[in-house]
Amino acid sequence: MDKNRYALLYGYLLARIYFGFYPKGKALPSIYRLSEMFGVSTITSREAIRLLKEKGFVTGSQGKRTVVIFDRVNSGKPPEEIFAEKETLQDLFQSLYLLIPSFFYQGYFLCSTKELDRLGVILDRFDDVLGEQTLYYLFYLVSRLNNPLINDLYADTILYAYPVHVLRFFNESGWGEKYKKLGIELRQMIDLRRKGEEKELWDLIHTAYLEYDKDYASGKCQADLKKAYTWGKPDICHSIARELIYRIYCEKYPVDTFLPSPKTLSQEFSSAIITIRRAIGLLNKLGVTESINGKGTKVLSIAEGRKKIRWIEPSVRKSIMTYFYALHIFAISCTSVAKALFPRIDKERLAFLRKELLAAKESGYTEAVCGICFSILLENSNLSAICEIYLRLQDLLLWGYPLIFIEPRLQVDDYVDMLVEGIDNRDERLFAGGLEQIVRAIFVSSRTKIISVGIDAAKNVELPVLPPVS
């Protein structure tokens, strides 16, 4: 993702240069400061600054501060490519409403007293519109979750939207007052956290998110979105691998049978044969299948697959933690997503969902329940960005497959019954509650298993605090 991130960081810096936050003669933040603010590598920060130098906006040499040489007095409009379309941002902001408030809420509850004090010190330096101190405050809060995927997603969306917000600040009235109000509300959030007033904190976070920019956060989205926000690049290989695993779970490809040939799968998925082979190679590494020369790719039993996993390999350990970070995001946000999208599912698709859930329960493949639910929820979403984000996270869940080799197998039958009851009563709260309990159970089970094989990084990721019932 850093390949695109430097362009977003370039857009952020360029917007601040054009609108006078970094006037001619002022030094830019250091490479290390930018990296800390947005959780990017120093290589990404250097590349963004290199692009600014190349286009004549700044100057500087190794060992010296980078200084602005651009004179905005005689400048024209900023380049259009740094601004996202309004419709895209509306879709993104309303999608993030299902994620960001929960990230902030968890962040506040994971802050120690010392860290809350630090947030207060950052606010003491509260500066201009969407200024660096504010961005630093919010990223510091999110980073308390110890989840690099959350850091990455949050920094990506902030940098993506920043130029448009600055442009609106200069073109529309009332933004200065909104920004001052935001500063007051951020300090109130710290006080509410200190007092343990959970409901008030939860409500204020949501209110502040919606009121800061109502046009984007709650305005009507366009039905025909020209360009949807995408987090990173689509990974066709992972998407195909995820679908193949889903089919194995549902016993379309039973144990000891062979997958269709790469040529057949290539035609079905409209993808190159090399992409299919990579997807199958991924399944082999996960212990799902085994490719046998002259015969094809065989679906392995759990007993056979267990022998294929090498837990001590760094690549395996890194992949499993990537799964765990994605699962953590689902544990934090699935309730909000389910409540928002469940009412949009029509009667026919609800009947199909009910059938699939009961089939997964009967077959014992309860790990497939979340994937089944998310797939149906997302196909009925009116927001493109949340689909893009959640589908990418679902692809990352592939890396957790080896955990099913570790006993005990998770049993979530009671929660599946709760989902079915929610469907029968068309009750989004009941359905969301069942999904939340399943994801949390998987999270706890996965954390225990990951730690048991010596991957201690999982100890730093906590089970999310349940928000107050509203």
C-alpha positions in Angstrom: 0.0 0.0 0.0 2.9 2.4 0.5 3.4 2.4 -3.3 0.2 4.6 -3.4 0.6 6.2 0.0 3.5 8.5 -1.0 1.1 10.1 -3.5 -1.5 10.7 -0.8 1.1 12.2 1.5 2.3 14.4 -1.4 -1.3 15.6 -1.9 -1.5 16.4 1.9 1.7 18.4 1.9 0.9 20.2 -1.4 -2.5 21.3 -0.1 -0.9 22.8 3.0 1.6 24.6 0.8 -1.0 26.0 -1.6 -3.3 27.2 1.1 -0.5 28.9 3.2 -0.1 26.6 6.1 3.5 26.1 4.9 4.3 29.6 3.5 7.4 30.4 1.5 10.5 30.0 3.6 8.9 27.7 6.2 10.4 24.3 6.8 8.2 21.2 6.3 7.8 18.7 9.2 10.7 16.3 9.3 10.6 12.9 7.6 10.4 11.2 11.0 7.6 13.5 12.2 5.5 12.8 9.1 6.1 9.1 9.5 4.9 9.3 13.1 1.9 11.4 12.3 0.5 8.9 9.7 2.2 5.6 10.5 4.0 5.4 7.2 7.6 4.4 6.6 10.4 6.9 6.3 10.8 5.7 2.7 7.2 6.8 2.0 7.8 10.3 3.6 11.0 10.7 1.6 9.3 9.8 -1.6 6.6 12.4 -1.1 9.1 15.1 -0.4 11.2 14.0 -3.4 8.1 14.6 -5.5 7.6 18.0 -4.1 11.2 18.9 -4.9 10.9 17.5 -8.4 7.9 19.8 -9.1 9.6 22.8 -7.6 7.6 23.4 -4.5 10.4 22.8 -1.9 14.1 22.7 -1.7 16.6 21.0 0.7 19.5 18.6 0.8 20.5 15.7 2.9 21.0 16.7 6.5 19.1 19.9 6.1 15.4 20.8 6.6 13.1 20.9 3.6 12.0 24.5 3.0 9.1 25.8 0.9 10.1 27.9 -2.1 6.6 28.1 -3.7 5.1 31.6 -3.7 1.3 31.2 -3.4 0.6 34.9 -4.0 1.0 34.5 -7.8 -0.1 30.9 -8.0 -3.1 29.5 -9.8 -5.4 26.7 -8.5 -3.9 23.6 -7.0 -3.7 20.6 -9.3 -7.0 18.8 -9.7 -5.5 15.4 -9.2 -5.0 15.9 -5.4 -8.8 16.4 -4.9 -11.2 13.5 -4.6 -14.7 13.7 -6.1 -17.5 14.9 -3.7 -19.6 11.9 -4.4 -16.7 9.6 -3.6 -16.0 11.3 -0.3 -19.7 11.2 0.7 -19.7 7.5 0.2 -16.4 7.1 2.0 -17.4 9.3 5.0 -20.7 7.4 5.5 -18.9 4.1 5.2 -16.3 5.2 7.8 -19.2 6.1 10.1 -19.6 2.4 10.6 -15.9 2.0 11.6 -14.2 5.2 12.8 -16.3 6.0 15.9 -15.7 2.4 17.2 -12.0 2.8 16.6 -11.9 6.1 18.6 -14.0 4.6 21.4 -11.7 1.6 21.7 -8.7 3.9 21.5 -9.9 6.0 24.5 -10.5 2.9 26.6 -7.0 1.6 25.8 -5.3 4.8 26.9 -3.6 4.8 30.2 -3.8 7.8 32.5 -0.4 8.9 31.2 -1.6 8.6 27.6 -4.8 10.6 28.3 -2.5 13.3 29.7 -0.5 13.2 26.5 -3.7 13.7 24.5 -4.4 16.7 26.6 -0.9 18.1 25.9 -1.5 17.7 22.2 -4.7 19.6 22.4 -2.9 22.4 24.2 -1.2 23.1 20.9 -4.5 22.9 19.0 -3.9 24.8 15.7 -5.4 25.7 12.3 -8.1 23.9 10.4 -7.4 20.1 10.2 -3.9 21.1 11.5 -1.1 18.7 12.3 -1.7 18.6 16.0 -5.3 17.5 15.5 -4.2 14.8 13.0 -1.5 13.7 15.4 -4.1 13.5 18.2 -6.5 11.4 16.2 -3.8 9.0 14.8 -2.2 8.7 18.3 -5.7 7.7 19.6 -6.2 5.1 16.9 -2.7 3.7 17.3 -3.5 2.7 20.9 -5.3 -0.3 19.4 -2.0 -1.9 18.4 -3.3 -2.9 15.0 -1.2 -1.9 12.0 -4.1 -2.5 9.6 -6.3 0.0 11.5 -3.4 2.5 11.4 -3.0 1.9 7.7 -6.7 2.3 6.9 -7.1 5.4 9.0 -4.0 7.2 7.7 -5.0 6.3 4.1 -8.5 7.8 4.4 -7.3 10.9 6.2 -4.7 11.7 3.6 -7.2 10.9 0.8 -9.8 13.4 2.1 -7.5 16.1 3.4 -7.1 18.3 0.3 -10.8 18.7 -0.2 -11.4 19.7 3.4 -8.8 22.4 3.2 -10.3 23.6 -0.1 -13.8 23.8 1.5 -12.4 25.6 4.5 -11.3 28.4 2.2 -14.3 28.4 0.0 -17.2 28.0 2.5 -18.1 30.0 5.7 -18.4 28.5 9.1 -15.5 26.1 9.0 -13.4 28.0 11.6 -16.1 27.7 14.2 -16.7 24.0 13.4 -13.0 23.4 14.0 -12.9 25.3 17.3 -16.0 23.2 18.4 -14.2 20.0 17.5 -11.3 21.0 19.7 -13.7 21.5 22.7 -15.4 18.2 22.0 -12.1 16.3 21.9 -11.2 17.6 25.3 -14.7 16.7 26.6 -14.0 13.1 25.3 -10.9 12.9 27.4 -12.8 14.1 30.5 -15.7 11.6 29.9 -13.1 8.8 29.5 -11.5 9.8 32.9 -14.9 9.7 34.6 -15.9 6.4 33.0 -19.0 7.9 31.4 -19.2 5.3 28.6 -22.6 6.1 27.1 -21.8 9.9 27.0 -18.4 9.2 25.4 -20.0 6.9 22.8 -22.7 9.4 21.9 -20.3 12.4 21.7 -17.9 10.6 19.3 -20.8 9.8 17.0 -22.3 13.3 17.2 -18.9 15.0 16.6 -18.3 12.8 13.5 -21.7 13.6 12.0 -21.8 17.3 12.9 -18.3 18.3 11.8 -19.2 17.8 8.1 -22.9 17.0 7.7 -22.8 17.3 3.9 -20.4 14.4 3.6 -21.2 12.4 6.7 -25.0 12.4 6.3 -25.8 13.9 2.9 -27.5 11.9 0.2 -25.1 9.8 -1.8 -25.2 9.5 -5.5 -26.6 6.2 -6.8 -24.1 6.0 -9.7 -20.8 6.6 -8.1 -18.1 7.4 -10.8 -15.2 6.2 -8.7 -15.3 4.4 -5.4 -12.6 4.7 -2.7 -10.4 1.6 -2.7 -8.0 0.7 0.2 -4.9 -0.6 -1.5 -5.0 -2.5 -4.7 -7.6 -5.3 -5.4 -6.0 -8.7 -5.0 -7.7 -11.1 -7.4 -5.6 -14.0 -6.3 -6.7 -13.7 -2.7 -10.4 -13.3 -3.8 -10.3 -16.5 -5.8 -8.5 -18.3 -3.0 -11.2 -17.2 -0.6 -14.0 -18.4 -2.9 -12.3 -21.8 -3.3 -11.9 -22.2 0.5 -15.6 -21.2 0.9 -16.5 -24.0 -1.5 -14.4 -26.4 0.4 -16.1 -25.4 3.6 -19.5 -26.0 2.0 -18.3 -29.3 0.7 -18.8 -28.4 -3.0 -15.2 -29.7 -3.2 -15.2 -32.5 -0.5 -12.0 -33.9 1.2 -10.0 -36.2 -1.0 -11.6 -34.9 -4.2 -9.7 -32.7 -6.7 -10.3 -29.1 -7.6 -11.3 -28.3 -11.2 -8.3 -27.8 -13.4 -6.6 -24.4 -13.6 -8.0 -24.0 -17.1 -11.6 -24.6 -16.0 -11.2 -22.2 -13.0 -9.6 -19.7 -15.3 -12.6 -19.7 -17.5 -15.0 -19.5 -14.6 -13.3 -16.6 -12.8 -12.3 -14.9 -16.1 -8.7 -14.7 -14.8 -5.4 -15.7 -16.2 -4.2 -19.2 -15.5 -1.1 -17.9 -13.7 -3.5 -16.1 -11.3 -5.4 -19.4 -10.7 -2.1 -21.2 -10.1 -1.0 -18.6 -7.5 -4.4 -18.9 -5.7 -3.9 -22.7 -5.6 -0.4 -22.2 -4.4 -1.7 -20.1 -1.5 -4.2 -22.9 -0.6 -1.3 -25.4 -0.6 0.7 -23.2 1.8 -2.3 -23.0 4.1 -2.6 -26.7 4.3 -6.0 -26.6 2.5 -4.9 -28.5 -0.6 -1.9 -30.4 -2.1 -1.0 -30.3 -5.8 0.1 -33.7 -7.0 2.0 -34.0 -10.3 -0.1 -35.7 -13.0 -3.2 -35.7 -10.9 -4.2 -32.2 -9.9 -4.9 -30.4 -6.7 -6.4 -32.5 -3.9 -8.5 -31.2 -1.0 -6.8 -32.2 2.3 -8.4 -33.3 5.5 -7.6 -31.4 8.7 -5.3 -34.3 9.8 -3.4 -34.1 6.5 -3.3 -30.4 6.4 -1.9 -30.2 9.9 1.3 -31.8 8.7 1.9 -29.1 6.1 2.1 -26.1 8.4 5.5 -24.9 9.7 4.6 -22.6 12.5 8.2 -21.4 13.1 8.6 -19.9 9.6 8.5 -16.0 9.8 6.3 -15.8 6.7 3.7 -18.1 8.3 3.8 -16.2 11.6 3.4 -12.8 9.8 0.5 -14.1 7.7 -1.3 -15.4 10.8 -0.9 -12.0 12.5 -2.3 -10.3 9.4 -5.4 -12.6 9.8 -5.6 -11.7 13.4 -5.5 -7.9 12.7 -8.3 -8.2 10.1 -10.3 -10.3 12.6 -9.8 -7.5 15.2 -11.3 -4.9 12.9 -14.3 -7.2 12.3 -14.7 -7.6 16.1 -14.7 -3.9 16.6 -17.0 -2.9 13.7 -19.3 -5.8 12.7 -22.2 -4.8 15.0 -22.4 -1.3 13.4 -22.1 -2.8 9.9 -24.7 -5.5 10.5 -27.3 -3.1 12.0 -26.9 -0.7 9.1 -27.0 -3.2 6.3 -29.3 -6.0 7.6 -32.6 -4.1 6.9 -31.6 -3.8 3.2 -31.7 -7.6 2.6 -34.8 -8.7 0.8 -37.0 -11.6 1.7 -35.5 -14.0 -0.9 -31.9 -13.3 0.2 -32.8 -13.7 3.8 -34.2 -17.1 3.1 -31.0 -18.0 1.3 -28.9 -16.7 4.2 -30.9 -18.7 6.7 -30.4 -21.9 4.6 -26.7 -21.3 4.3 -26.2 -20.7 8.0 -28.1 -23.9 9.0 -26.1 -25.9 6.4 -22.8 -24.6 8.0 -24.1 -25.5 11.4 -25.0 -29.0 10.4 -21.7 -29.6 8.6 -19.7 -28.4 11.5 -17.9 -25.7 9.5 -18.9 -22.8 11.9 -15.8 -20.9 10.8 -17.7 -20.2 7.5 -20.6 -18.5 9.3 -19.0 -15.0 9.3 -18.0 -15.2 5.7 -21.6 -16.2 4.7 -23.1 -13.3 6.7 -20.7 -10.6 5.5 -21.1 -11.7 1.8 -24.9 -11.3 2.0 -24.7 -8.0 4.0 -22.2 -6.4 1.6 -24.1 -7.4 -1.6 -27.0 -5.3 -0.2 -24.9 -2.3 0.8 -25.7 1.1 -0.7 -22.1 2.2 0.2 -19.2 1.2 -2.1 -16.3 2.0 0.3 -17.4 -0.2 3.1 -17.7 -3.1 0.6 -14.2 -2.4 -0.7 -12.8 -2.3 2.8 -14.7 -5.3 4.2 -14.0 -7.5 1.1 -10.3 -6.8 1.4 -10.4 -7.7 5.1 -12.2 -10.9 4.2 -9.4 -11.8 1.8 -6.9 -11.4 4.7 -8.9 -13.8 6.8 -7.6 -16.6 4.6 -4.3 -16.5 6.5 -6.0 -17.8 9.6 -6.9 -21.1 8.1 -4.0 -23.1 9.8 -5.6 -22.3 13.2 -8.4 -24.9 12.6 -5.6 -27.5 12.9 -5.3 -26.6 16.6 -7.8 -28.1 19.0 -10.4 -27.4 20.3 -12.6 -26.6 17.3 -14.8 -23.7 18.0 -18.5 -24.3 18.6 -20.9 -21.4 18.0 -24.1 -23.2 17.4 -26.1 -21.1 19.9 -25.0 -17.9 18.2 -26.0 -19.4 14.8 -29.4 -20.0 16.3 -29.4 -16.3 17.4 -28.7 -15.2 13.8 -31.5 -17.4 12.5 -33.9 -16.0 15.0 -32.9 -12.5 13.9 -33.6 -13.4 10.3 -37.0 -15.0 11.2 -38.0 -11.8 13.1 -36.3 -9.4 10.7 -34.6 -8.0 13.8 -31.3 -6.2 13.0 -30.3 -5.9 16.6 -30.7 -9.6 17.3 -28.9 -10.5 14.1 -26.1 -8.1 14.8 -25.8 -9.3 18.4 -25.4 -12.9 17.2 -22.8 -11.9 14.6 -20.9 -9.9 17.3 -20.9 -12.9 19.7 -19.6 -15.2 16.9 -16.8 -12.8 15.9 -15.8 -12.2 19.5 -15.7 -16.0 20.2 -13.5 -16.5 17.1 -11.3 -13.7 18.3 -10.8 -15.1 21.8 -10.2 -18.7 20.4 -7.8 -17.4 17.7 -5.8 -15.3 20.2 -5.4 -18.3 22.5 -4.3 -20.5 19.6 -1.9 -18.0 18.1 -0.2 -17.4 21.5 0.0 -21.2 22.0 2.2 -21.6 18.9 4.6 -19.0 20.2 3.4 -15.9 18.3 3.5 -13.4 21.2 2.5 -10.4 19.2 -1.1 -11.5 19.6 -0.8 -10.6 23.3 -0.7 -6.9 22.4 -4.2 -7.0 20.7 -7.0 -6.8 23.2 -10.6 -8.0 22.8 -12.6 -4.8 22.0 -14.6 -3.1 24.8 -18.3 -3.5 24.1 -19.9 -0.1 23.6 -23.0 0.8 25.6 -26.3 -0.5 24.3 -28.2 2.2 22.4 
